[in-house]
Amino acid sequence: MTVLLASVRSADEAFDAADAGAELIDLKEPNTGALGAVATGDIARIVRLLRARYAVRPISATIGDLPNDALGEMTIRVLDVAAAGVDYVKVGVSPGAGASACLRHLASLPAAVVPVLLSDEGVDRELAALAAQLGFVGIVFDTASKNGRTLFDCVDVGMLASCMSDARKRGTMIAVAGSLGWDDLDRIRLLAPDIAGFRGALCDERDGRGGRIDPLRVERWVRALHLAR
């Protein structure tokens, strides 16, 4: 079964999403980039509040958008976010120069890092294979640009399916995200990832991903994904 990851920016949104059935709560500030970071102090506060009601609900958080070669800054942010109490720390990795070195560095850190493979120009099969080989608990296929194009507009679905299959053989969790909406539901069902991540599709369509999470939209997506068996 594919579970729903809801990207939220505040404690109120986190509770709305969790109460509506979102299985994984992801802390992210959509107004500061594809993987915009919530302040570390706020992450710690939201984690504390959420776990008081949902003791075992997984929580992830992003560290912000950084280039592949910003390894020192990545290390500081990863360790700070991990210390705030989340289960997973999401870090964007762009294909091209420094991507492999970035993945190897992230794999060496004492934190449960989940690399987000930014796939605006298609899936980088070698990078996906390396991420699986390095033993990350999970991999996210996502997009950096939030310009109306979805992940499935950017990638070859057959190639994505093949990369997912290779990673699963190593026991790696797979998530897909990237401006996904109702038109993408059939592809999500076909691929059957472990996790499907959303922000904009959970907000009022007039406001887009910068708006507020709508619990009714969360409920609809949870029901739809639970039927994707």
C-alpha positions as a Python dict, from the first residue, in 0.01 Angstrom:
ca = {
    (1, 'M'): (0, 0, 0),
    (2, 'T'): (122, 351, -82),
    (3, 'V'): (108, 586, 215),
    (4, 'L'): (71, 962, 208),
    (5, 'L'): (342, 1207, 306),
    (6, 'A'): (204, 1554, 376),
    (7, 'S'): (450, 1843, 365),
    (8, 'V'): (354, 2095, 633),
    (9, 'R'): (503, 2419, 757),
    (10, 'S'): (352, 2456, 1107),
    (11, 'A'): (218, 2271, 1408),
    (12, 'D'): (-140, 2353, 1306),
    (13, 'E'): (-87, 2205, 960),
    (14, 'A'): (90, 1902, 1109),
    (15, 'F'): (-208, 1825, 1332),
    (16, 'D'): (-457, 1886, 1051),
    (17, 'A'): (-269, 1644, 824),
    (18, 'A'): (-216, 1379, 1092),
    (19, 'D'): (-576, 1397, 1213),
    (20, 'A'): (-690, 1354, 851),
    (21, 'G'): (-487, 1035, 813),
    (22, 'A'): (-152, 1136, 665),
    (23, 'E'): (86, 856, 759),
    (24, 'L'): (406, 1058, 735),
    (25, 'I'): (447, 1424, 832),
    (26, 'D'): (716, 1618, 648),
    (27, 'L'): (828, 1958, 776),
    (28, 'K'): (907, 2201, 494),
    (29, 'E'): (865, 2571, 418),
    (30, 'P'): (727, 2590, 61),
    (31, 'N'): (786, 2962, 23),
    (32, 'T'): (1165, 2928, 44),
    (33, 'G'): (1228, 2664, -221),
    (34, 'A'): (1154, 2311, -330),
    (35, 'L'): (1309, 2181, -8),
    (36, 'G'): (1277, 2498, 198),
    (37, 'A'): (1371, 2452, 561),
    (38, 'V'): (1161, 2513, 869),
    (39, 'A'): (1366, 2673, 1149),
    (40, 'T'): (1532, 2407, 1364),
    (41, 'G'): (1372, 2536, 1683),
    (42, 'D'): (1029, 2516, 1522),
    (43, 'I'): (1101, 2162, 1404),
    (44, 'A'): (1184, 2055, 1758),
    (45, 'R'): (867, 2219, 1893),
    (46, 'I'): (643, 2063, 1627),
    (47, 'V'): (799, 1720, 1682),
    (48, 'R'): (740, 1748, 2057),
    (49, 'L'): (378, 1854, 2015),
    (50, 'L'): (297, 1600, 1747),
    (51, 'R'): (452, 1308, 1933),
    (52, 'A'): (246, 1391, 2241),
    (53, 'R'): (-60, 1285, 2040),
    (54, 'Y'): (93, 1055, 1775),
    (55, 'A'): (380, 878, 1945),
    (56, 'V'): (484, 665, 1649),
    (57, 'R'): (387, 881, 1349),
    (58, 'P'): (703, 916, 1135),
    (59, 'I'): (828, 1272, 1089),
    (60, 'S'): (1076, 1399, 833),
    (61, 'A'): (1220, 1743, 768),
    (62, 'T'): (1416, 1912, 494),
    (63, 'I'): (1739, 2110, 537),
    (64, 'G'): (1683, 2370, 265),
    (65, 'D'): (1811, 2395, -91),
    (66, 'L'): (2190, 2362, -116),
    (67, 'P'): (2428, 2286, -404),
    (68, 'N'): (2595, 1947, -417),
    (69, 'D'): (2933, 2085, -315),
    (70, 'A'): (2813, 2258, 4),
    (71, 'L'): (2914, 1955, 209),
    (72, 'G'): (3014, 2145, 522),
    (73, 'E'): (2688, 2336, 542),
    (74, 'M'): (2494, 2017, 463),
    (75, 'T'): (2663, 1840, 752),
    (76, 'I'): (2576, 2117, 999),
    (77, 'R'): (2214, 2132, 886),
    (78, 'V'): (2165, 1754, 874),
    (79, 'L'): (2298, 1710, 1227),
    (80, 'D'): (2095, 2004, 1360),
    (81, 'V'): (1771, 1876, 1205),
    (82, 'A'): (1838, 1521, 1323),
    (83, 'A'): (1899, 1652, 1677),
    (84, 'A'): (1556, 1820, 1663),
    (85, 'G'): (1406, 1472, 1687),
    (86, 'V'): (1281, 1383, 1340),
    (87, 'D'): (1297, 1029, 1207),
    (88, 'Y'): (1433, 1122, 865),
    (89, 'V'): (1632, 1414, 726),
    (90, 'K'): (1565, 1492, 359),
    (91, 'V'): (1847, 1636, 148),
    (92, 'G'): (1820, 1735, -217),
    (93, 'V'): (2081, 1602, -461),
    (94, 'S'): (2098, 1738, -815),
    (95, 'P'): (2236, 1527, -1102),
    (96, 'G'): (2568, 1631, -1250),
    (97, 'A'): (2890, 1757, -1095),
    (98, 'G'): (2946, 1648, -737),
    (99, 'A'): (2632, 1436, -711),
    (100, 'S'): (2808, 1106, -641),
    (101, 'A'): (3046, 1265, -390),
    (102, 'C'): (2748, 1433, -222),
    (103, 'L'): (2565, 1101, -185),
    (104, 'R'): (2872, 930, -42),
    (105, 'H'): (2919, 1211, 208),
    (106, 'L'): (2555, 1201, 317),
    (107, 'A'): (2578, 824, 364),
    (108, 'S'): (2868, 876, 607),
    (109, 'L'): (2675, 1106, 841),
    (110, 'P'): (2535, 978, 1174),
    (111, 'A'): (2174, 1052, 1081),
    (112, 'A'): (1889, 886, 894),
    (113, 'V'): (1935, 1084, 572),
    (114, 'V'): (1695, 1033, 283),
    (115, 'P'): (1836, 1173, -43),
    (116, 'V'): (1589, 1354, -267),
    (117, 'L'): (1700, 1288, -625),
    (118, 'L'): (1593, 1596, -819),
    (119, 'S'): (1477, 1466, -1155),
    (120, 'D'): (1364, 1769, -1356),
    (121, 'E'): (1571, 1650, -1653),
    (122, 'G'): (1485, 1284, -1610),
    (123, 'V'): (1594, 1008, -1376),
    (124, 'D'): (1969, 965, -1336),
    (125, 'R'): (1988, 587, -1327),
    (126, 'E'): (2348, 570, -1208),
    (127, 'L'): (2278, 813, -925),
    (128, 'A'): (1969, 619, -817),
    (129, 'A'): (2167, 295, -822),
    (130, 'L'): (2444, 449, -612),
    (131, 'A'): (2193, 580, -358),
    (132, 'A'): (2050, 230, -320),
    (133, 'Q'): (2397, 74, -293),
    (134, 'L'): (2500, 316, -19),
    (135, 'G'): (2225, 183, 206),
    (136, 'F'): (2002, 486, 259),
    (137, 'V'): (1677, 388, 427),
    (138, 'G'): (1484, 555, 147),
    (139, 'I'): (1508, 751, -176),
    (140, 'V'): (1274, 1025, -299),
    (141, 'F'): (1228, 1105, -668),
    (142, 'D'): (1117, 1469, -685),
    (143, 'T'): (1153, 1790, -884),
    (144, 'A'): (1327, 2114, -796),
    (145, 'S'): (1111, 2341, -1011),
    (146, 'K'): (756, 2396, -895),
    (147, 'N'): (635, 2546, -1221),
    (148, 'G'): (333, 2331, -1296),
    (149, 'R'): (527, 2038, -1439),
    (150, 'T'): (493, 1718, -1238),
    (151, 'L'): (750, 1448, -1180),
    (152, 'F'): (581, 1242, -1450),
    (153, 'D'): (617, 1526, -1700),
    (154, 'C'): (991, 1517, -1638),
    (155, 'V'): (1081, 1148, -1629),
    (156, 'D'): (1042, 838, -1840),
    (157, 'V'): (803, 625, -1633),
    (158, 'G'): (962, 301, -1752),
    (159, 'M'): (1306, 420, -1643),
    (160, 'L'): (1167, 534, -1309),
    (161, 'A'): (999, 197, -1257),
    (162, 'S'): (1325, 17, -1334),
    (163, 'C'): (1521, 232, -1087),
    (164, 'M'): (1256, 172, -823),
    (165, 'S'): (1271, -203, -878),
    (166, 'D'): (1651, -207, -845),
    (167, 'A'): (1635, -11, -520),
    (168, 'R'): (1361, -228, -374),
    (169, 'K'): (1577, -535, -421),
    (170, 'R'): (1812, -375, -167),
    (171, 'G'): (1528, -306, 77),
    (172, 'T'): (1518, 67, 7),
    (173, 'M'): (1192, 257, 62),
    (174, 'I'): (1082, 455, -242),
    (175, 'A'): (891, 783, -246),
    (176, 'V'): (767, 990, -537),
    (177, 'A'): (681, 1359, -521),
    (178, 'G'): (693, 1664, -742),
    (179, 'S'): (374, 1867, -792),
    (180, 'L'): (167, 1549, -812),
    (181, 'G'): (-209, 1580, -858),
    (182, 'W'): (-518, 1382, -943),
    (183, 'D'): (-410, 1339, -1305),
    (184, 'D'): (-111, 1143, -1173),
    (185, 'L'): (-307, 898, -960),
    (186, 'D'): (-308, 618, -1219),
    (187, 'R'): (70, 641, -1260),
    (188, 'I'): (117, 637, -884),
    (189, 'R'): (-100, 326, -866),
    (190, 'L'): (97, 164, -1147),
    (191, 'L'): (433, 230, -982),
    (192, 'A'): (306, 155, -628),
    (193, 'P'): (577, 346, -439),
    (194, 'D'): (595, 304, -64),
    (195, 'I'): (524, 675, -20),
    (196, 'A'): (367, 950, -230),
    (197, 'G'): (444, 1304, -118),
    (198, 'F'): (221, 1607, -163),
    (199, 'R'): (197, 1974, -78),
    (200, 'G'): (13, 2170, -346),
    (201, 'A'): (-250, 1899, -401),
    (202, 'L'): (-341, 1922, -32),
    (203, 'C'): (-395, 2299, -40),
    (204, 'D'): (-674, 2511, -182),
    (205, 'E'): (-611, 2519, -557),
    (206, 'R'): (-649, 2898, -559),
    (207, 'D'): (-347, 2934, -332),
    (208, 'G'): (-129, 2645, -454),
    (209, 'R'): (154, 2502, -245),
    (210, 'G'): (191, 2832, -57),
    (211, 'G'): (-161, 2803, 84),
    (212, 'R'): (-281, 2619, 391),
    (213, 'I'): (-328, 2242, 413),
    (214, 'D'): (-693, 2140, 375),
    (215, 'P'): (-775, 1833, 590),
    (216, 'L'): (-1053, 1726, 352),
    (217, 'R'): (-806, 1709, 66),
    (218, 'V'): (-572, 1503, 283),
    (219, 'E'): (-855, 1259, 359),
    (220, 'R'): (-940, 1224, -12),
    (221, 'W'): (-581, 1147, -105),
    (222, 'V'): (-537, 898, 178),
    (223, 'R'): (-847, 710, 63),
    (224, 'A'): (-731, 716, -300),
    (225, 'L'): (-385, 585, -217),
    (226, 'H'): (-520, 312, 8),
    (227, 'L'): (-716, 181, -289),
    (228, 'A'): (-395, 162, -493),
    (229, 'R'): (-319, -201, -416),
}
